[in-house]
Each structure stands twice: as structure tokens, then as C-alpha cells.
Amino acid sequence: MMKRIRYLSAACLSAVLSLAPLVAVAQQGDLVVNGSFAGGFSPWWKQGATVRVQAVDGRNAALVPSGMVVQERIGVSGSRNYRLSMNIRSEATDAGSVYVQMSFRGPGVAGNWQGPSTVTLDGRSDGNCTAAPSPRTEKAALVTGGGEAAWRSHSIVFTAPANADQMILYLRKAACTPGAAAFTGVSVTQTDDPPTSLRDAARLALAAQHLPVAAEPTANTALLNQQLTRAAPSNGQYKLAVAGAMAMRVHVGQDEDIMTLQSAIDLSSLSARVAGATAPAYLSTDAAVAEQALVAVGRNNALARRVFTDADFQDLGDDGFLIRASGPHIAIAGRTPRGTMYGVNWFLDRKLGIRWLSPTVTHWPSRPDITLPALRERHVPRFAFREVLSVEAENKVWRQRNLMNGESHGPSYLPTPFGIDSWNRSWASQNTILSFYQLLPQATYAAAHPEWYAGGQLAMMNTGMRAEMARVVIQKLRALPDYKSVWFSIHDNDWGWDMDAASAAFAAQHGGDPSAPRLDMMIDIAERVRAELPGARLAFNAYHWSFTPPEGMTVPDHILVYPMTIHVNYRDPLNGTANAALGRDIAGWNAIARNVLVWDHVTNFAGYIQPTPNIFPIGQSIRWLSTLEHVNGYMGEGSFNTPGAEFSALRAWMISRLLWDPQQDVNALVDEFCNLYYGPAAPAIKEYIRFYHDKIGRTDDVLAEKTTVDMDMFDAEFVKRADALFDTAETSVRGTAYEARVQEARMPVDYVILLRREEYSRQRDQIGFDVKANLPQRSARFWAAVQASKVSHYIQGDKIDALASVLQIERRAPQKPTLAEGLADWADIQDMSFQRFAGAKSAIVADPLASDGAAVALDRSQPGWTMQLKFDKLPKTGQWWLYAALRVEAGGQQGAGIAKLGSAPPMSCAVTIANSPATAGQYSWFEVPAGPFSYSTDHARSIYLEPIAGPEGSKIFIDRIIALPARAAGVAPAGPC
């Protein structure tokens, strides 16, 4: 097609070049000849015999059933602005099937399509409409189509490319789509108006499709005045739909922004779907007001101006909204377009009963008769920033439907449809969050300023370091479109800190907490930054070593602190018994700072598809956080890199409801979700959810952000009851749409049984069945659910494919090690208890030399703390010496270091394991330094194994760690740190 247009035959070229009047016309500002087609096509070029000029609804027009009409050699001047206008009438054609394209010519000018819109074509041409579509997208000036046939005015402003002297204009109708398009009144005129943006173009396309043609002014004014003075229903009942037909029309301002317009369109179409009606083709506007009672959306319409005053919108913030009845009408509006959008979504959800449960599951009630009371409501969310980072909750349409406004981290890099593009990107969004080493890279600064770095972090009292960091932050802020609109985050390095002397001395003056020098550094840097950039705002994280607030200090209002609950034990709420210190610290930050955002950890990074009974505690935590006056935001870090994580959709939906209104009953929300999402299986699944929350309460497990599958709660009682409940659930929904959802919910139970099958096979009497007898069926069901749910990762950093090899390992019961002979009290901690930074760095592998047939293999080409053991895996009482069983393959030079075995804090407490005959081909025992150790739920503490870089293919293996009550003989003591 493009070749035919650009390289015309000599005859056609002669015809289209005979445009002598063009130069003169261009001087008059009207660049298109014959825009009304009154004199036929000349100087236009038509494609196909079906394209013709004829009278269409009283206007001379080019009628295009398929193909295009083209005018070339339209004179323009490079870098000047022009307005392209025309009238288009589409006759029952598909949305997006009518479009206008333009390209330009001139020295060095690319001859491709240009314009602020995008058209999606199926790639088929006339005469080949039975072929399979081959979709493609192209730039376009205008895109329309669909709806009732009526003349509509279209207009955009564009800038001609530099050096352009000609443009080519194409009026097009997509092939293989029904109906025809008619064009007339085409004009291109020079203007000083700004170019039409992508957002503007999208709004124009929506308006052309959904707004009515202006009515006769006199009659319309009379009708509008009549509408504004109509009396309210005598019985106080507002009938939105009656007997499956819409009784009210959605009304919106003619010039409303795209978000408000999209919200009005949604209200019209979705309420009609609930009623079982056909949505009206067009909305009502002040210029073409409908005769029915109205539901007005947004502030810029006559009804809203009558109902609301500016004072009504005070204190609504960006997200709040009002809903009011007036006469027979209802008005919905926020102070901002986002508030209006949330008002519409709230109305559709809370008043009409639509529930957006997940990105793929929406509950649609059937209500042929929709009657509402006289509404007078005001709604403002409790939390100003509301976000969950999980695949389900990151879906942008789902997020806006459920009134979640936060957009940080990865989602802030992804495009958003213009109709919902109004996120709160004030915190941790694209280019606004950087760590210490990203701001001051060691490779850049350490050689000249070694004193800036200390103990894995920074020497935070160092004035030279502070000055340079402030300079870098200023540079980063200057690059942002509006530095005053964000909290620029200075994040620590994601590990521990051994304080330098100056920082330790300052901490000692403020309760001994490392957060003191951290906060003092932030205050100093903020002052330096604000001296050059007034109004700048900074943020920092309270995390691990800096979580406890300092004594005798306050956080300035221009600094936001975001506590990160990495050390949470989510068997209890954040203020519960298991999290007493954590809760006190959050409350402590609330007491000394006016701007607090809680970064909560709501998934299990060591088992995305592992049963994780934290649903009720999360809900109770949000209710508690809402009582802390200065906690204004909440971000739940969930399963951001895989769909199908355990009850992920339930958590996200429940959190979204509570962040808007924390007073809702958590149990009732869980019940509502399960009833709608699982249907007849809901009773069994609700019983399972309550059972596994009760179970962890009875076993006293630690439910941390990384909790391995060796939990005590996964005992014979759990396996027996959980399996039976899911048998009941599956039977109740066999052959229905709910079945796949139930199988996804069952997947975590199968995951535990498959991984621990060797252990459970020895508990047949307690479980009541032989787990190995139906192993093929269980495995097939598990993998079918994994595939259907599109699970991509089963732990952080390890893809689901890696799980297949782990499940193939046939384990055996480990033997008591020689080191423990004669001891009644000892503990065996196997590879399933280790936390791994997975992927290429570490993997659980079959190993006949290992005590149970499996070990963790660490790749020496990937140095780092790739294997850790937290202290909550130790026996709960007593003190213990710890020993790791290690061996090496392809270790390289004898005597060279192969790994560091350490405990932290401090960051530097480690012994080096050397390559020797003792480590080659067999397991040897090595003492963990700084023993003895005791049980702790503090996940800032750990034992780690760090590979030292070695030859290609070299690996170090760890079989297990054993805990002994006394120091073992025959093993070299590691000593204290």
C-alpha cells in the first residue's frame, strides 16, 4: 500500500501534481483544496472503484467503504504548527476502523506516518478477508469509528517536521470491517495553538465516539433548565434501571478531561451490564442534554455546578469524592479527576455490587431493577498512598477499580492507559529512589575517599561524604520534571552495618540506635539540598539495623520515613505479641515524624506457593496502623515477580478495601471474597483458611518474610485436614469455572506434601493415607495448576522450572552424625531450612554423599551471601555450637580459599574454608564462628556461606548444619569475632 502511494504511475503523478493553486492557497492559510468534495475528487487521488463522491446526509463527501482518499503536495513550512480539521461520519463501522494518516516530504525528512494517535490494524486487505489477521500498529492523526452514524467534527494540531515542505494526507477506512466512512470539510490551517498531545488525542477519540452532536440550542437550553429544576422523587427512590432498561442517563461536561470522560463512559456501560440493558450509544452533555434523569460525572457540567460549591471539595484531597442526589438526579465528583474516577468506581462497586476480585475475575451481579436511596455521601481514604506490589495488584485496571493509587518501583516504569493515568508517584517511583552505593559508587569515590565507607554502609557523620551526596541528589532532582512533587528516597544498602567510631559515638547519645546517625545525615543532606532547591523533600528507610527510632530526635516535615517490616513475624499483627518490639518502633516513628509510610512484607519470598497464614494478621495490622495519626501511606511488598502466589488475589483485594476504609471487618472481607471467587467451594476454603491460621498459633512457628517449607505447622494433622478440605472443595465445583480457582488454592498444600513426601510417608497412620500411593496424580494436579496459574517463580530468584528438579530428588532419613554421638540433645538442620539467593547462584541438588540425598550447591562464579540460616531454626532453649558439613567440586588450587563461613552481625565475622583433600569428594565439618548461639526471631541475624570466586564449574556444597550443646571434639574451633 505504501509503495503504491509513494511511487505513483506517471499518469497518476501527472494528475496529482496539477495543483498550481496550492502556493497561492497556502499563502491564504487554507492548504487543502476541495475539502468539501463539492467538485469531485480533484485534486484528491482515490483508491478503488468503490470510493466515490456523493451526498451523504446532506453534505458532499468522499464515501470510503474500504481503502482511502489521498491528497499529496500540500504545502507546509517546517517546524510550523497546523490544525487539521474535518467532519467524519462512520456507518456502523468497528471502533478504530476509520482513521486519518499523514506523512511529510522535504530534505532529510523521513516519509513515515506521523500523528498523536495510534491505529491498530489487522493486516488484511480487500479480497483477502478470510485470511488470518496479522495485527500491527501505526501512527495516525485521527482514529474513530463505531457508534451510531452521525457527522462528527474532528481536529488536531500538529507540528510539521523541520525541513518539511510538503505533506500527504490519507483519509482511510480499514479493510474487512463493516460499513463505510464519509469525509468532508477537510482543512489544514496554520495556527499558533500548541500541538495535540497523545493524551489529548486519546481524549478527542473518546469524545468523538461517545459524546452526542450538539442539539438545537434554544430547545436544548429549555430542556437543560427544566432538568435542573425537576423535583426529587416523592418516595425518595432513584431508579437507575427498570425491568432491564436504563432509566437514567450518564451526563458529563462537553470539555471534561479524559479521566472524567472515561469514568462517565464506564458508568454508562457497566451499570447497563449489571441491569442487562444496552448502554445508550451516547452520553448526555450540557450541549445535548438527555430527557431522562441524569447521573452527572465530574465538576464541569451544569448539574454539578448547581449541586456543589467549591467549599464542598475542600479537604477531599486528590482521591476523595462526593455523591449527592439533587432533584431526580445524582451527581458524582471529586476535587480532582482521580477523585471523580474513584467516585464512579466506588459507586459501581459499593452501590451496584460489581466486585473486581482479580485482574481475570470480576463478579457481575444481575439487577434488572436498580433502585437507590437519596444519596448524600462523602468519602476520603484513610491512607493517602495505597499500593500492593504483586502481579495481581500491579495490574493497572484492577488497581484503579479497587481505589489503589500508589505507583512505585517497577509499575512506575510501565505505560498506563490515559483514561486512568493519574497515579500517586510521589514516593519510590522511577528515578526517585537510590541506594547509598548508587549515589556514591565505591568504584568512583573509594580510592580517593576510603573514609566515606564503613562497615558495609557509609560513615554517616562524615561531612565530606554528606556534601557530595547532597550534590548528587541535587543533580538527580534537577533532572526530574517537578522535584517538589516527590519524596526523593535515599535507601541504605540491603545488608548490615558495623558502625564507625564517629557514628557509634553519635548513636550512643541517642539511645545507642544506629538510626540516630542515619537520621542526622538525612537532616543535614536535606538542608543542603533545600538551600539550592527550595521545597525539595527527601525520604529514607528504617530497615533492619535502623528500624528502631533514636531517642531525643525528631524528623523534619520535609523528610518522610518509611519503616520496612523485613523482620516481621506475621503469625501475629504488626502490633501483636510476636511483633511487640516492631510495633513499638513503628509507633515510635509515628511519634517523632509527621510523614510515615509503612513498607510491609506480605508474601513469603522463600515460598511464593507455600501456605502462608498471614491473611488475618495483615488485615488487623492495617486497622492498627490506621490509628497512628502520621502513618499516611502503606505499600505491601508481595509476589511482584510471579502470578499465582498463595492467595495473592485475596490479600490484594482485602488490603485495597482496608486501605480505603480500615474500619471494615477483616473476617467479613475474607468471607465475601471467598464466596464470590470460589462459589460452592467457599465453605471448605474458608474453613481451611481459619484452620491454618489456628494451626500456626498452636505450633508457634515464625512466619517471616522468608519462611522455609520445614515449618512445624506442616505436620500430619495439617496434611490430613488440609487435603480433606480441598477434596471437598474440588468435588463441589467439578466441571465449573470455579474448579481452576480451587485447584490454584490447593496448589500450596500439594507443594508441601510433594517436597516433604519422604517424611510424610513415615507418618501414614497419623495422616490416614499413603502420600506416595497417589503421588503421580498429586504431581499431575500440582503441575496442571502451576501451568494454569502461570506461576513463574516458586521462591525469590528461582524459576518454577528449577522446582521440577528439586521434586525429583528422592530423599532418605538422615543418619545421626558422628559429632553428635552420645548426645541426647542435638538438632539437625537440613537444606530445606536454608534461605537461598537462588537462580544461578544456588540450587538444591541431588547428592548421594549428602546425609539425606540432597544438598545446596553454590556456584563459585557467583560470590555473595547466597545461603543463609536464620536463628529461628535453632532449638528454642539453650545455647548451641553450630557445625556445617561442606565439600567442594573442581576446587582448583590446593590451599586456596573456597568459601567464607560466617555469622552476622558483625559483617566481618567469618572463617575462610580452604581447598584441601578434606573438602574434596567428601563432607567435612566446620565450626561456625562466634558461637555458642541461641534461638532468635531477629532476621537481621544469620549464618551464611559465601563462595569465593573460583574456576569455571567449581561449586561448594552444604549438606546440613547441626547444633550441639557443647563444643565438638576433632573440629578446629572457629573462635569468636
N, C-alpha and C positions, 0 to 999 in steps of 0.2 A: 504493500500500500504506500509506504513512504517513498519508495523508488518511483512509483507512478506519479506522485505529486511533485517530487523534486526534479524529475527528469522527464518533462513533457515532450510529446512529439512536436515536430516543427509546426504542424498546423495548429495544435492547441496552444503552443507557445506564442504563435503569432496573434491568436485571439486574445489571450490574457495580457499581452504586452501592449495592446492598443488602448492604453489608458492615458492619453495625453492630458486630460483634465486633472490628473492626480496632483501634479505640482501646484496648480492654482488652487485646487480644493484644499490641499494641505495648508496652504497659507491662510485659508479661511478658518482652519481648525477642524473641519469636518473631513475625516480622512477616508471614509468608506463611501463609495459610490453605490447608489441604488439600494440603500439599506432597507427600503420598504418593498423592494422587488416589484414596484409598480410597472417597470418597463421590461419585465422578464429577468433572465439571469445575467445578462451582460452588465458589468464586466466580471461576473462570477463564472466559475467553471463548475459544472455539475458532473457527478459520477453516477452512471446507471440510468437506464430509461425510465425507471420508476420515480426518480426525483423530478419534480415539476413545480411550476409556479401556478398557484390558483388562489381563489378567495377562500380563506379559512375563517369561519366565524366573523365575517365582515371585514377581514383585513387581507390585503395581498401579501402572500407569504410563500416562502420556499417550503414545500412539503417533502419530508425526507422519511420514507418508510424504512430505509436502510442505506447506509453509505454516508455521503457528505456533499456539502456545497463549499467551494473554496474560492477565496479571492486572494490573489497574490499582488506583489508590488505595491503594498500600502506603504506610503512614505512615512517614516518616523525619524526622529533625531535621537542619537544615542544618549543614554542617561537621563532622558526627559520622562516625565510621568504622563500617562494617558488613562482615560476612563473608557473602558469597553462596556457598552450597554446594548441590550436587545430585549425583545419580547419572545418568549418561547411558550408553545402550547404542546404538551405531551398527551397523547391519547392512550391511556391505559397501558403505558409502557412501564417496564420494570424500573424500580428506583435505581438511579445511576446509569441508565441506558442512553440518556440524552446528554451530550457533552460538547463543549467548545474547546478547541485547542488552537494554540498559536506557536509559531516559530519565527525566527528572525534571520536576516541576512546582512552581511556587511564584512569589512575586512577583519579577519580573525574571529568572527562570531560563529559559535557552534550552532548548527542547524537543528538542534533537538527541541523537544516540546518544553514550553515554559508556562508557569502559572502557579497560583497559590493552592490549587486543589489537586486531588489525585483521583483518577478514574480506574476502576478495576474491570478489566475485560476478560471474557472467557476464551479469547483467541480464535474463535470460529468465524468463518466468513460466509457470505451468501452462497447458497448452493451446497454447502457442506455442513449444514446444521445438525446432521446426525452424528458427526464426528465427536469424539470425546473432547470436552473443554480442556484448554491449556491456559489457565489463568495467568494474567500479567497485569502489572500496574503501570500507568503512565501519568505524567504531569498533565494538568488541564487548567484552563482558565475558569470554566464553569462546569458543574456537574448537576444534573437534575433528573427528572423522570419519576414516574409513579404518581399515584393520586388521581383525583378527578381531572378530566380535561378542562383546562381553563387557561386563558392567557395570563402569563406572569412576567413581571419585569425583573431583569437580572442585570447586575452591574458590578464591576470590579475596577480597581485602579492598579495598573502595573507600571514598572519602570523598564523602558527599553534598554537592552544591554548596551554597554559602552561600544561605540563604533558601529552600532546598528544603523542602517539607513532604510531598511525595508522590513515589513512583517508580512506573514502569511496567516490568514485566518481560516479556520476549518469549523463548519457547523455540522455536527455529526450525530448520527443515530446508530447505536450498536446493532450489528447483525444478529440474527437469530433471537431477537426479542420482539414481543408483540407490539402492535400499534404503530403509530407514526409520530414524528415530531414536526412541528411547524415553527419557522423562524421568520421574524420580520423586525423592522425598526432597529437594524444594526447600526451602531455608530462607534467611532473611535475618536475621542476628542482630547486635546491636550489639557492638562489640569495641574494645579498646584497641590491638590489633595494628596495625602500620604498613600503609599501603596497598600493594597489589601493584604493583610497577613493571612497565614494559614488558618489561624483561629477565626478571623473574620470571614474567610471563605467558607469554612465549615458552618458558621452561623447563617450565612446567606443561603447556603444549600438547604439547611433545615427550614429556614423561613419560607423559602420558595416552595417547599414540599408540604408544609403543614399550616401556614398562615393563609387565611382567605383573601381573595381580592377585595379591595376596599368597596364598600357598599355606597349607594347614592347618599351623599352627605346629609341632606335635610331629613330624610326618613330615618337614617341611622342615628342622628343626633336625638331625634324624638324618642326612638326606641331605647337608646342608652339612658336618657333621662328617666324614662319610665322604669327601666331596670333598677336604677339607683334609688328609686322612691317606693318600690314594691314593699308590701308588708310581709312580715315573717309569717310562717305557717301558724295557724291558730292553735294547733295541737303541739307545736314545738318540735315536730318531726320533719327532718330534712331527708327527702327521698332522692338518693343518688341514682338508684336503679329500681325499676318496677317491672316485674314479670319478664326479666331477661332483656330489658331495653333501658338504655341510659336516659335518665330523666333530667340530668343536669349536664351542662357543657363546661369544659375547661376554658378559662379565659386568661389571656396573657397580654402583656404590653407588646405593641407592634414592634418596638425597637429594643426589646429586652436582650440581655446578653445571652450567650449560647448556653450557659449552665441553667439559667432560669427557663429558657425556651425548651431545652431538653427535658427539664423536670416537668414542665407542663405537658409535653408530648407523652412522657412516661405515665403521668397521672391519667391522661385520657385513655391510652391504650391498655394499661394494666388494670385499671378499675373496670374497663369494659370486659377484659378477660375474666375477672372474678365474677362479673354478672352474667357471663355467657353471651354478651352482646357484641355487636360490631362497633368498633370505635368510630366516632364521627371522622369523616375524612379531613376536616379542618378544625382548628381551634377557633375560639371566639376572640375577637380583639375589639378595642375601642372603635376602630375604623370599620368593623363589620361585626357588630355585636349580635350574639345569638338570642333567640326569643326565650329559651329555657332559663331556668335558674342556673346560676353560674358558680363554679369553683375557681376563684381567681388565684393565680400563682404569681408571686413576686410583688414588688412595690410600685412598678411603673405602669399602673393601669388605673382607670377611673374608680373602680370599686375599692382598690386598696387605698387610694388617696382619700376616699370617703371614710373608710373604716379605721385606718391607722393614722396616728400623728408621729412626728419624729421622736417625740418623747417615749412612745411605746417601744422603740427599738433600743433605747438606752440599756446598757448592762446585758445585752444579749450576747456580746462577743461575736466572734466570727461564725459560730456554729449554732447559736440559739435561734429560735423561731417562735412565731405566734400563729395560732389558728383561732379564727373568730367567725361566728355567724353574724350576718347582717341582712335584715330582710329575709328573703328566701335563699340567700347566697351564703357561701363560705369563702373566706379569704385565708390564704396561707402565705406567709412571708417571713424572711429573716432580715437581719440588718445587712447581710451580705448575700451574694448569690449562693455561696456554700450553705449558709443558714437556710435559705429557701429550699435548696435541694434536699437538705436533711429533713425539713418540714414535710416535704412531699413523701420522702421515703418512710418517715415516721408514720404519716397518715396511712400509707399503703400497708404498712406492717401492723401497727397497733390498732388501727381502726377497721381496716378491711381484712386483716388476717393473713396476708402474704408473709411467708417466712423464707428468707434466703438462708437456708441451713448450711449450704456449702456452695462452691462455685458450680457444682454439677447437679445439686439437688435443691429445688425450690418447692415449697408446699403452696399449692394453689387452692384456696377454698372455693367452693361453688356457692354463690349467693345471688340468685336471680333478683331478690329483693334486698336492697341495701338501704337501710334507714338509719340515720344518725340523729343524735340529740342536738340541741343548740350548743355549739361548742364555743368555749372561751378558755383557751389553754395557752400557757407559756412554758416553754421547755428550754433549759440550758444544761449542757452536760456538766457533770461534776468535775471531770478531768479535761483540761484544755488540750492535752496531747494524748492520743489514744491509738495504740498500734500493737499488733502481734506479728512477729516475723516467723511465719510458717507458710509453706507453699499455698495452703488453702486461704489463709488470711491475707496473703500478699496479692491475691487476685484483686485487681483494682475495682472491677464492677461489684464484686462481693463486698469489698471494703466500704464503698460508698453507700451501698444499700443498707449496711449494718452500722452506719454512722461512725466509722473509724476514720479519723482524719490524718493520723501521723504517717509520714513517709520518710523514713531514714534508711541508711545503709543501701543495700542492693536495690530495693524497689525505686529509690530516688534516681537511679540511672536509667530506668526503663520508661518508654513513652507512655502517655496517657491519652485516651480519647478526650478531645477538647470539651465535650459536654460534661465531663466530671473532673476536669483538671484544675483542682483548687485544693491541693494538699497542704498540710502544715509541714513545711520543710525547714522549720526553724532550728532543728536540732539533728545533728549527726547525718545530715544529708550529703549529697555529692559535694566533694571539695571542702567540707566544713568540719571534718574530724580527722586528726592526725596524731600519731603517737610521738613519744619523745624522740625515738631514733629516726622517725620520718622527718621530723622538724630539724633535728640536729644529727645527721648521719655520722656515725663514727668514722666511716671512710673519709669523710670530708673534714672533720674537726679534730679527731682524737690525737693525731700526730702533733699538732700544734697546741692542743689544749687537753692533755690527758686528765687534768684536774677537774674537768667538767663531768666526768663519768665516774660513777661509784656504785659498786655492789649490784650491778645488773640494771641500774636505772641512771639517774643523774645526781650529781652533787647539788642538791636543790637550793642550798644557801649561797652558791657561788654567783657573785654579782655579774661577772663577765658572761657566764652562761645565760643568765636571765636577760641581759641586754641583747645578746644575739638571738635568743628565742623570740623576744619581743619584736626585733627587726624582721625576722622571718614571718611571724604571724601578721605583722602589718602588711608585708608583701602579699601574703595569701589573701588577706581581707580586701586589699585594693583590687584584686582580680575578680572579686565577686560582683554580681550586678547590684546588690544592695547589702552592704555589710551590716547595716543596722538591723536587718530583719532576721539575723541568725545568731545562735549561740555557737561561737567557734570553739570546738572541743579540742582540748589538749589532753590526750589519753596517755596513760602510763604504758610501759612495756608489760606484756601479759605474762609476767612471772614475778618472783620475789624481789626484795630489796634488802641488802645489807647496808645500813646507813653509814655514811661517812661521819667523821667526828663532829663537824660543824652542824650537820643535820641532826645527829643524835643529841647534841647539846641543846638545840632549839626544841626538839621534841620533849626533852626532859623538863623544860619549863612549862609544858602544856599537857601534863598527864602522861608523858612518855610515849605518846602515839605518833607513829610516822606520818599521820595525816597532817600534823602541825607544820613541818617544813614544806609539805606539798601545798597546803593552803596558802602559806606565806608566799611561796613562789608565785602562785596564781594571782594573788593580790598585787604583788609587785609588777608582774608582767602586764596585768590588766591596766594598771596605772600608766605604764609606759606606752601601751598601745593606745589608750584613750587620749593621751596627750597629743597624739598625732591624728587619731581618728575618733573624734568625739561621738559618743553614743555607741561605740563598739561594745559588744557583750561576749564574754568568754564562758566556757563550761569545762568542768573536769569530773573525772570519775572517782568515786570512793570504792575501792576494789581490793580484796584480799587484805594486804598489809595496811591500806589506808582507809578501811571501811569504818573504823571507829572514829568519831569526830574528836577533834582536840578540845582540851579544856581552855577556857579563857579567850576564845577567839570567836569571831563572827564572820559570816560570808557576806560580802557586799551585794547589794541588789543587782549589780551588773554582772554577777557571776552566778551561774547555775551549777548545782552539784547533782550528779546522778549516781546514787548508790547502786552497785551491781551485786545481786544476790547469788554470786557464784558459789558461796559456801552454804546455801540453803539446805535444810533437811526438810523436804516437802511432804513428809508424813504428817506435819503439822502446819498451820498457817504461819506467816512470817512473824507474827507476834505470839505464837504458841510456845508450849513448853520446850519443844526441841529446838526452837529458834529464839530463845529468850534473849541472848546477847545480841543477835542480829536485829531483833525487833527494837531493843533499846537503842541501838546505833541509828537505825532509821529515824526513830523518834528524836534522837539527839541532833541529827542533821536538820530535821524539821524545826527544831528549837532555835538553831543559830543561822538558818538560811531562809530567805523568803521564796526562793525558786528551787524546788526539788523535783526531780523526775526519777522514778524508780525503774531501773533496768532489771527486770525479773527473769529468772531462768525457769521456763515452764515445760521443758521437754527433757528427755533423758538422752544425752549425747552419746552415752555408751550403749544405747539400745533403743533406737527410734521405734522399733516394732516390739518392744518388750512391755509387759504390763507395768504401768506406772500410776499407782493410785494417789495422784495429787490433785484430782479434779475438784473435790470439795475444799481442800485447803487453799487452792488458788482463789476460788470464789470468796472464801472467808477472808483471805488476805486483802483482796481488793476492797471489801467492805471496811476492813480496819484502816487501810491506807486512806480511805475517803474521810476518816475522822481527823487526819493530820492536816491542818489548815494549809500548809505550804507545799504539800505534795500535789503538784499541779499536772503531772504527766505520768504516764505508765507505758512502758514498752515491754512486752513479754517476748523473750527470745525463745522461739520454738523451733520446730523442724524445718528450717529455712532451705535445706538442700534436698529434701525428698518429699513427695506426696505420700499419702497412705500411712503416715506415722500413727501410733496408737491413739485413738480418739482425738485426733488433731482437730477435726472439724467441730466436734463437740466443745473442746476447750476454746477454740477461737470464737465460736458463736456465743458461748456463755460469757467470755471475757468482754466481748463487744457490748453485750446488754448491761453488764455491771459497770463498765467504764462510763456509760451514759447515765445510768441510774443505779448506784450501788445499794440502794435500799431493797432491791428485789431479792426474793428468796432463792438461795442457791439451789436448794433441793428441787424447788418447783421448776427452775430453769432446766435442770438436768432432765427432769421428768418430761417436760414439754418437748425438748429436743428429741429424746428417745422415742416418745410416742409418735412424732411426725416422721422421724428419719427411719425408724425400724419397724413401724406398723405393728402387726400382730406379734412380732418378736420382742417388742418393748418390755413387757413384764419380766422376761427372763434376763434381758440385758441390764435392766435397772437393778435386778436382784444381784447380778454379777458385779456391777459397779459398787453397790453397797457392800457386798461381801468382800471384795478385795481391799476396800478402804478399812473395813473392820479387821481384816487379816493382818495388815501391816501394823495396826495398833496392838495386836496381840503378840507379834513376833519382835517388835522393837527394832526393825531394820532401819538403816539410814537410807533415805531416798534423796540422794544428792543429784546434782546436775549431770554427774556421770556415775550411774549405778549399774554394776555388772550383774549378769544373769545368775550369780550364785546366791541370791538373796534367800534368807531363811524362810521368808513367807511362801516361797515356791516349794512347799513340802507336799507330802502325799495328800493331805486334806485339800490343799489348793487344787492340785491336779484333778482329784476326784470330783470335786464340786464344780469347778470351772468347766470341765469337759462336759459334765452332765447338763449344766445350764445352757451351754451352746448347742448341745444335741437338741434340747427342747426348742431353742430359738430357731435353729435351722429348719426343724420339722414344721414349725408353724408358718414359715414363709416359703416353703419349697415351691419353685416354679413361678415366683412373683418377682417384681422389681426389687423387693427388699432383700432377696436372698444374697445378692452380691455384697450388700452393705453388711449383712450379718457375718458373712464369711470374712470380710475385711476386719470386723471387730474380733473374730475368733483367731485371726492370724497370730496375734501375740501369744495366745495360750499354746498354740501349736509350736511356735518358735521356742518357747521354754521347754516343752516336752521333747522336741527333737534334739535340742542341744544337751539336755540332761538325761537322755534316754537310758544311758548305762546305769546311772544312779537309780532311776525310777524302776528299772527292770528288776532291781533287788528289793523293791517295795510292793510287789504285786498284791500281797494280802491287804496292805493298808489302802492302796489305790483302788482295788477292786477289779482291775483288768490288767492284762499284759500289754504294756506300751509297745513292745516290739511286735506283737501279733498283727496289729493293723498299721505298722509303720509305713508300708507303701501307700496305703490310702491316705494316711495323715500327711505324708510328704507331698503327695499329688495335690491334695486340697490346699496345703500351705502355698505351694509354688503357683497354683492357679490364682489364689488370692493376691499374691505378690504381683503377678503379671497384670491382673485386672486393676489393681490399685496403683500400678505404675511406680512401685517402690523402687527408688534408685540407689539409696544408701541404707544400710542397716545400723551402722554406727557412724559417728562423725569421721569423715575421711575415708571410709571403706565402702566401696560399692557393693550392691546386693550380690553381684556375681561372686565376690570373694566368700560370701556366706555359704555358697554351694559346696566349696571345697572343705570348709570347716565342718559342715554337717556330714560329710562323707567319712570323717575320721571316726574310726572305731576305738573307743577308749576302753581302758580297763581300770579296775580298782587299784590305786597306787599302794605300794608297799611302804611300811614304816622304814624311814631311813636309818642308817647305822648311827648317825649323830643323835637320834632320839631313843636309842635302845636303853632300856631300863627306866625310861621316864613315863610316868602316867600322864603328866600334863605337858602337852605339846600341841602345836597346830600346824596343819598342812595347808598352804595357800597355793592353789593351782592356777594355771594360766587363765582360767575363766574369771578370776578375781582381779586380774591386772587391767589397768586402763591403758589403752594403746592409742598413740597417734598413728593412724593406720595408713592405708594406701601403700605406696612403695616403701614406706619406712618400716612397717612391721606387719606381721601376719601370724595367725595361729596355723601351725602346720602339723601334719602327722610326723611323729618322730619315734621310731622303735626304741631309741635309747632313753626316752623320757619316761618318768615314773608312771604316767597314765596313758602313754602313747601319743601325747601331744605336747607341743611347746610353742613359745613365741619366738619367731625368728626375726632378728633385727638386721636390716641391711646396713652394712658399714659405709656404703656410699651416701647414706642419709644420716649424718650426725644430728644429735639433738636428744632431748629427753623423751624418747619415743616409747618408753614403757615406764609406767608409774604404778605404785601401790599406795593407796591411801590408808591411814592409820585406823580407820573404822573396820578394817578387815582383820585386825588383831583381836585376840581374846579380850573380853570386856573388863577383866580384872587382872591385876598383876603386872609385872614388868618382864620384858621379853628381849632376848637376844635373837637377832634375825640373821638367817643364812640363805644365800641364793645359790642354786645349782646352775652352773654356767658351763657352756662349751663353745668352741669356735670351729668353723669350717673355712678352709682356704685362708688361714690367718696371716700368711705372709711370713715376714722375718721373725725368727725366734727372739724373744725378749722385748719385742715392740709392744706398745700398748694397744689393746683391742677394744677396751671399753672402760668407762668410769662407772663405778657403783657408788651411789651417794644417797644422802638423806638431806632434806631441806625443810626449813631453814637451818643454818645459813646457806647461801647459794653455793659456797665453795667447799662444802663438806663432802668429799668423795675420795675413794681409793682407785688407783689405776690397776686394771686387770691386764697382766702381760701375757703375750702369746708364749705358750710353753707346752711341753709334752703332756702336762696335766690337763690342759684345756682342749687338746686336740683329740677328737674322736671319742671322748667320754665326758661325763659331767663331773665337775669338781665343785666343792663348797667354798664360798667366800663370805666372810662376815660383812654385814652392812655396818658402816662406820657410825659412831656416836651412840651406840647402844648403851644400856638397855632402853627399850621403847615401851610405851604404853598406849592403850586404846585412846583415840581422839576422833571426834567428828569434824575437826578443823581441816577442811580440804585444801588449805594453804600449805599444809604439811604433807610430805610424801617421801617415799623411797623411789629412786629412779635408776634406770640403767641407760647410759648414754654411749652409743657406739662411737669409737674413734675411727676416723676415716682410714680405710684400708684398701687393699687391692680389689679389682673388679671381681664380683662373685663372693666376696668374703662376707660371712654372716656370723653373728653371735647369737646363741640360743639360750633362753632361760626356761628351765623346766618348771621350777617351783621355788617358793620361799617358805622356809619352815621357821616357826617361833619356838624357842626353847626357854625354859625358866632360868637356866644358868648357862654360863659361857661354855661352849663346846670345846672339848679337848681335840687336838690334832688339826685345828684350823687356825691359821695365822690371825691373830687379833687385829682388827682394823684400827682400833684406838678411837679416842674422842676427837671432836673437831673444835 
